[in-house]
Structure formats: structure tokens, C-alpha cells
Amino acid sequence: MEEIKTTEAKKHFNAPQTTLTFVHSPFCGTCHLARQMLTTLESVFEREVFKEMNASLHPEWMQRYKIKSVPCLLVTSGGQVKEKIYAFQSVSYMYEKVIGFVE
């Protein structure tokens, strides 16, 4: 999973293709568990599927997309929110949630 740099955020979120962004905080225990689930999914898909964004370094994007808490999987396309997933229940649950967005 690659971290989104501040200089790349606008380009990332305005990309015409669907993007899956893992929004987290380094001090969040639940975020560490969610990251493990997403890393497992990337091994299933055999490629990098998610980008990650540290919420504390990107407050403007947190406000713009009205992200209420972390962890959050933010699904966007062309700058528009398609879905926000807050409940990382299990790997199989997350697989079902993201399979439709993975090309």
C-alpha cells in the first residue's frame, strides 16, 4: 500500500478511474487491524489495490469528503465519493465490499 503524498492528493482524488483510499491514523489500533485486512486482500488480488492517507496530515481532505472517523475506506471516482466504508468486519466482508470496484 502506497502512502499518498500531500502534493499528489488532488491528482489522486480527481482521477477519472475508481480509487480506493485507506484513511487511517498511526495511533489507531483498529486502523492497524484494518490495514492487515487490506494487505491480505492485496495478496488475493496479487497487486496493489489501495492507497493510504494519514488523516492527521490531510485535514482538508477529511473535511472535503466528510470523513467522520478512522479507519475509513474511501472509494472515489472523478472527485466524487462512491462509498465510505467504516466497518472493517472481516476479510471476506471487505472482499465483498471492494470486488465491484477492483478492475
Buried (B, 14 or more C-beta within 10 A) or exposed (E): BEEBEEEEBEEBBEEEEBBBBBBBBEEBEBBEEBBEBBEEBBEEEEEEBBBBBBBEBBEEBBEEBEBEEBBBBBBBBEEEBBBBBBEBEEBEEBBEBBEEBBE
